[in-house]
Amino acid sequence: MEWTGDVVAGAWLRDRLDADGPEWGATMHAWVPRGYEAYARIFHPADRDRPVGRSWPPLPYGRHHREWAAFQADAPQIDAERVSWATVAEAFGTTMHAQAQWHGVVGSREVEGEDGPRDAAGWRYSDPPTGELPSDLVAAATRTLLAHTTTPADGFVALWEGWGGLVGHLGYGPSRVLFTAAGEAIDPTTDRHANFLATSARDQFNDVFRKPSWQPGILDDEVSRGARLRLPNRDHVLFHADLTLLADPAWPWQVPWRDTALEAPGGAASALSPSLVWPADHAWVLATEVDADSTLIAGSAAAIRAVCTDACLEAWSIDEGADLSWGGDEVNR
């Protein structure tokens, strides 16, 4: 996989997308192109957890801080697992369907600033990730889709340029600062590092004459300064790729935007999931919008049928032009 400044390779998408791009009330074609035979929606899995042998302390935090402090001091064992939207709907007595919205599936039980919703069995739920299809599911979807293109080794991958730290820029500091914690005992080196991070932002009052300087990103400077695939309200960095790479679960180790700064020693590779993937023959498109908790696929009826029957994916067939906005779930009201 290599960066390409020949963004004409993705220009065909522009005319098939909503002209205003992703915005409130936009159709699914804000991020997946019109004109395909069929479409599928892959639901990003959620996470849930619960303490072993006991219940979570009550909410709200403000009225039960002592119970929460005691709970944290006890440090109970916590069970955690990844779950499908269908499992969540069953837990909350709601209905899973192709145009389901997360707030409808959990029955609008979320309270801002508090814990995620809890079910009758004591599980606490976290929202599905937006803008990110987990790496193993990227691999599963790609493996299935490669059987439905004549150019599996010739394709394109686009990544939204707005992710923090991805590309370099002129500024007064990096586009992100990473804080780490290692318990209460902090050694002098860690303490100096923490103090540096705490003062790394621009001092607006005492440094008003400081000029912006080039801040490197994860991608090298040539890519950062290079051409962009400009789609409605979203600009992307474009890569030419053998798409069989993405079918390998180890793909995060091999992509140019691997983020080593976020990787724990001996842990898994860290890499954003692609925003757009398509083969050179345009047989299908996989699209993950940065503000969406599901990934859309456009393709042939056979390709969509294969995606929706893949046991690794929670995927439903959807109609062209389906309403996937906040109010699009007309079943769970």
C-alpha positions as CSV (number, residue, x, y, z in Angstrom):
1,M,0.0,0.0,0.0
2,E,1.3,3.4,-0.9
3,W,0.1,7.0,-0.9
4,T,-1.0,8.5,-4.2
5,G,-1.5,12.1,-5.2
6,D,-3.5,11.0,-8.2
7,V,-6.8,11.7,-6.5
8,V,-8.6,11.5,-9.9
9,A,-8.9,7.8,-9.1
10,G,-11.6,8.7,-6.5
11,A,-13.3,11.6,-8.3
12,W,-16.1,9.3,-9.6
13,L,-17.5,9.1,-6.0
14,R,-18.2,12.8,-5.8
15,D,-21.2,12.9,-8.2
16,R,-22.7,9.9,-6.5
17,L,-22.7,11.4,-3.0
18,D,-25.1,14.0,-1.4
19,A,-23.8,17.4,-2.5
20,D,-23.9,18.7,1.1
21,G,-22.0,15.8,2.5
22,P,-22.5,14.4,6.1
23,E,-24.8,16.7,8.0
24,W,-27.9,16.5,10.2
25,G,-30.7,14.8,8.4
26,A,-28.6,13.7,5.5
27,T,-29.3,10.4,3.7
28,M,-27.1,7.4,3.7
29,H,-25.6,8.7,0.5
30,A,-23.8,11.4,2.4
31,W,-21.1,8.7,2.7
32,V,-21.9,5.8,0.4
33,P,-22.4,6.3,-3.4
34,R,-25.7,5.9,-5.2
35,G,-26.3,3.7,-8.2
36,Y,-25.5,0.2,-6.9
37,E,-27.7,-2.8,-7.0
38,A,-27.8,-3.4,-3.3
39,Y,-26.6,-2.0,0.1
40,A,-25.7,-3.4,3.5
41,R,-25.2,-1.9,6.9
42,I,-22.6,-3.3,9.3
43,F,-23.4,-2.4,12.9
44,H,-20.3,-1.6,14.9
45,P,-20.3,-3.8,18.0
46,A,-20.9,-2.4,21.5
47,D,-19.1,-3.3,24.8
48,R,-20.7,-4.2,28.1
49,D,-19.3,-5.0,31.5
50,R,-20.5,-5.8,35.1
51,P,-18.8,-6.6,38.4
52,V,-18.6,-10.3,39.4
53,G,-20.8,-11.3,42.3
54,R,-22.1,-7.8,43.0
55,S,-24.0,-4.9,41.5
56,W,-22.8,-1.5,40.2
57,P,-23.2,1.3,42.8
58,P,-26.4,3.4,42.2
59,L,-26.6,6.6,40.1
60,P,-26.3,9.5,39.9
61,Y,-22.7,9.8,41.0
62,G,-23.3,13.1,42.7
63,R,-25.6,11.5,45.3
64,H,-23.7,8.3,45.7
65,H,-20.0,9.2,45.6
66,R,-19.3,7.3,48.8
67,E,-20.7,4.1,47.4
68,W,-18.6,4.6,44.3
69,A,-15.5,5.4,46.3
70,A,-16.0,2.2,48.3
71,F,-16.6,0.2,45.2
72,Q,-13.4,1.4,43.6
73,A,-11.4,0.8,46.7
74,D,-12.6,-2.8,46.7
75,A,-11.4,-3.2,43.1
76,P,-13.9,-6.0,42.2
77,Q,-13.3,-8.3,39.2
78,I,-15.1,-6.9,36.1
79,D,-16.5,-9.1,33.3
80,A,-16.4,-7.4,29.9
81,E,-17.4,-8.5,26.4
82,R,-18.2,-7.3,23.0
83,V,-21.8,-7.6,22.0
84,S,-24.0,-7.2,18.9
85,W,-26.9,-4.8,18.6
86,A,-29.3,-7.7,18.4
87,T,-28.0,-8.9,21.9
88,V,-28.5,-5.4,23.2
89,A,-32.0,-5.1,21.8
90,E,-32.9,-8.4,23.4
91,A,-31.6,-7.2,26.8
92,F,-33.6,-4.0,26.7
93,G,-36.8,-5.5,25.1
94,T,-36.5,-3.4,21.9
95,T,-36.5,-4.4,18.3
96,M,-33.4,-4.9,16.1
97,H,-33.9,-3.9,12.4
98,A,-32.0,-2.5,9.5
99,Q,-32.5,1.2,10.3
100,A,-32.1,0.9,14.1
101,Q,-30.5,3.7,16.0
102,W,-28.5,3.1,19.2
103,H,-30.5,5.4,21.4
104,G,-33.6,3.6,20.3
105,V,-32.2,0.1,20.9
106,V,-31.2,1.0,24.5
107,G,-34.5,2.7,25.0
108,S,-33.0,6.2,25.5
109,R,-31.7,5.1,28.9
110,E,-28.4,7.1,28.6
111,V,-27.9,10.1,30.9
112,E,-25.2,12.6,29.9
113,G,-22.3,12.6,32.3
114,E,-23.4,9.4,34.0
115,D,-22.7,5.7,33.3
116,G,-24.0,4.0,30.1
117,P,-27.4,2.3,30.2
118,R,-27.8,-0.8,32.3
119,D,-30.0,-3.8,31.7
120,A,-31.9,-6.0,34.2
121,A,-29.0,-8.5,34.4
122,G,-26.6,-5.8,35.6
123,W,-24.7,-5.3,32.4
124,R,-23.5,-1.7,31.7
125,Y,-23.3,-0.7,28.0
126,S,-20.8,1.5,26.2
127,D,-21.8,3.1,22.9
128,P,-20.5,1.5,19.7
129,P,-17.5,3.3,18.3
130,T,-18.2,6.0,15.7
131,G,-16.0,6.3,12.6
132,E,-14.2,3.0,13.4
133,L,-15.0,-0.5,12.3
134,P,-12.9,-2.8,14.5
135,S,-9.9,-4.1,12.6
136,D,-11.0,-7.8,12.7
137,L,-14.3,-6.8,11.1
138,V,-12.5,-4.7,8.5
139,A,-10.7,-7.9,7.6
140,A,-13.8,-10.1,7.7
141,A,-15.8,-7.7,5.4
142,T,-12.9,-7.4,3.0
143,R,-12.4,-11.1,2.8
144,T,-16.0,-11.5,1.8
145,L,-16.0,-8.7,-0.7
146,L,-12.8,-9.8,-2.5
147,A,-14.8,-12.7,-4.0
148,H,-17.0,-10.1,-5.7
149,T,-14.4,-8.0,-7.7
150,T,-12.3,-8.7,-10.7
151,T,-9.4,-6.6,-9.3
152,P,-8.8,-7.8,-5.7
153,A,-5.1,-6.8,-5.9
154,D,-5.8,-3.4,-7.3
155,G,-7.8,-0.9,-5.3
156,F,-7.9,2.2,-3.2
157,V,-8.2,3.1,0.4
158,A,-9.1,6.6,1.6
159,L,-8.6,7.9,5.2
160,W,-10.3,11.1,6.4
161,E,-7.6,13.7,7.0
162,G,-9.2,15.1,10.1
163,W,-8.2,12.5,12.6
164,G,-6.0,14.1,15.2
165,G,-2.3,13.7,14.5
166,L,-2.7,11.9,11.2
167,V,-1.2,14.6,9.0
168,G,1.3,17.4,9.7
169,H,0.2,21.0,9.8
170,L,1.3,24.5,10.5
171,G,0.5,25.3,14.1
172,Y,1.7,26.2,17.6
173,G,1.8,22.6,18.8
174,P,0.7,19.1,17.9
175,S,-2.9,18.3,17.0
176,R,-3.1,15.9,20.0
177,V,-1.3,15.4,23.3
178,L,-1.1,11.9,24.8
179,F,-1.3,11.6,28.6
180,T,-0.4,8.4,30.4
181,A,-0.9,7.3,34.0
182,A,1.0,4.8,36.0
183,G,-0.5,4.9,39.4
184,E,0.3,7.3,42.2
185,A,4.1,6.6,42.4
186,I,5.6,8.7,39.6
187,D,9.3,8.6,38.9
188,P,11.2,11.9,38.2
189,T,11.4,11.2,34.4
190,T,7.6,10.6,34.2
191,D,7.0,13.6,36.4
192,R,9.0,15.8,34.0
193,H,7.2,14.4,31.0
194,A,3.8,15.1,32.6
195,N,4.8,18.6,33.4
196,F,6.0,19.1,29.8
197,L,2.7,17.8,28.4
198,A,0.7,20.1,30.8
199,T,2.5,23.1,29.3
200,S,2.7,22.0,25.7
201,A,-0.3,24.0,24.5
202,R,0.2,27.6,23.3
203,D,0.3,30.3,26.0
204,Q,-2.1,32.8,24.5
205,F,-1.0,35.6,26.9
206,N,2.8,35.3,27.2
207,D,3.6,33.9,23.7
208,V,1.5,36.1,21.5
209,F,4.3,36.8,19.0
210,R,5.3,33.2,18.5
211,K,5.0,32.1,14.8
212,P,3.4,28.8,13.8
213,S,5.8,26.1,12.8
214,W,5.4,22.8,11.0
215,Q,4.1,20.0,13.3
216,P,4.7,16.5,11.9
217,G,1.9,13.9,11.7
218,I,1.8,10.2,11.7
219,L,2.1,10.3,7.9
220,D,5.3,11.8,6.4
221,D,5.5,15.3,5.3
222,E,5.2,14.6,1.6
223,V,1.8,13.0,2.2
224,S,0.7,15.7,4.6
225,R,1.5,18.4,2.0
226,G,0.1,16.4,-0.9
227,A,-3.2,16.3,-2.8
228,R,-6.4,15.3,-1.2
229,L,-9.4,13.4,-2.4
230,R,-12.0,16.1,-1.8
231,L,-15.5,14.7,-1.3
232,P,-18.5,16.7,0.1
233,N,-17.5,18.1,3.5
234,R,-14.8,15.4,3.9
235,D,-11.2,15.5,2.5
236,H,-9.2,12.3,2.4
237,V,-5.7,11.0,2.0
238,L,-5.7,8.4,-0.8
239,F,-3.7,5.2,-1.0
240,H,-3.3,2.7,-3.9
241,A,-3.5,-0.8,-2.4
242,D,-3.6,-4.5,-2.9
243,L,-6.8,-5.0,-1.1
244,T,-5.9,-8.5,0.0
245,L,-3.8,-6.8,2.7
246,L,-6.9,-5.6,4.4
247,A,-8.3,-9.2,4.4
248,D,-5.5,-10.1,6.8
249,P,-6.4,-9.5,10.5
250,A,-2.8,-8.3,10.9
251,W,-3.4,-5.4,8.5
252,P,-2.9,-2.7,11.2
253,W,0.8,-3.6,11.4
254,Q,1.3,-3.0,7.7
255,V,-0.6,0.3,6.8
256,P,1.3,3.6,6.4
257,W,-0.8,5.3,9.1
258,R,0.0,2.8,11.9
259,D,0.1,4.8,15.1
260,T,3.0,3.5,17.2
261,A,2.5,6.2,19.8
262,L,-0.7,4.6,21.0
263,E,0.7,1.1,21.1
264,A,1.5,-0.6,24.5
265,P,4.7,-2.6,24.6
266,G,4.0,-6.1,23.3
267,G,0.4,-5.1,22.5
268,A,-1.6,-5.0,19.3
269,A,-0.8,-2.5,16.5
270,S,-2.9,0.7,16.5
271,A,-4.3,2.0,13.2
272,L,-7.5,3.8,12.2
273,S,-10.0,1.8,10.1
274,P,-10.3,3.0,6.5
275,S,-12.9,5.6,5.7
276,L,-13.4,4.3,2.2
277,V,-12.3,1.1,0.3
278,W,-13.0,0.2,-3.3
279,P,-11.5,-2.0,-6.0
280,A,-10.3,-0.6,-9.3
281,D,-13.3,-2.1,-11.1
282,H,-15.7,-0.2,-8.7
283,A,-17.6,-3.4,-8.0
284,W,-18.3,-2.3,-4.4
285,V,-17.5,0.4,-1.9
286,L,-17.0,0.0,1.8
287,A,-17.6,3.3,3.7
288,T,-17.3,4.3,7.3
289,E,-18.3,7.9,8.1
290,V,-16.5,9.5,11.0
291,D,-19.7,10.4,12.9
292,A,-21.5,7.1,12.3
293,D,-21.7,3.9,14.4
294,S,-22.2,1.7,11.4
295,T,-20.4,1.0,8.1
296,L,-22.2,0.9,4.8
297,I,-21.4,-1.3,1.8
298,A,-22.6,-0.7,-1.8
299,G,-22.3,-3.6,-4.3
300,S,-24.0,-6.3,-6.3
301,A,-26.9,-8.3,-4.9
302,A,-24.6,-11.3,-4.6
303,A,-21.9,-9.3,-2.7
304,I,-24.5,-7.8,-0.3
305,R,-26.0,-11.2,0.3
306,A,-22.6,-12.6,1.2
307,V,-21.9,-9.8,3.6
308,C,-25.2,-10.2,5.3
309,T,-24.7,-13.9,5.8
310,D,-21.1,-13.6,7.1
311,A,-21.2,-15.0,10.6
312,C,-18.4,-12.6,11.7
313,L,-20.5,-9.5,10.8
314,E,-23.8,-8.1,12.1
315,A,-25.0,-6.9,8.8
316,W,-28.4,-6.1,7.4
317,S,-29.5,-5.3,3.9
318,I,-30.9,-1.8,3.5
319,D,-32.7,0.0,0.8
320,E,-31.0,2.7,-1.3
321,G,-31.7,6.1,0.2
322,A,-32.6,4.7,3.6
323,D,-32.9,7.2,6.5
324,L,-30.1,6.5,8.9
325,S,-30.4,9.8,10.8
326,W,-31.1,10.2,14.5
327,G,-34.8,10.0,13.8
328,G,-34.6,7.2,11.2
329,D,-35.6,4.5,13.7
330,E,-39.4,4.4,13.4
331,V,-39.7,1.1,15.2
332,N,-38.1,1.9,18.6
333,R,-39.8,5.2,19.7
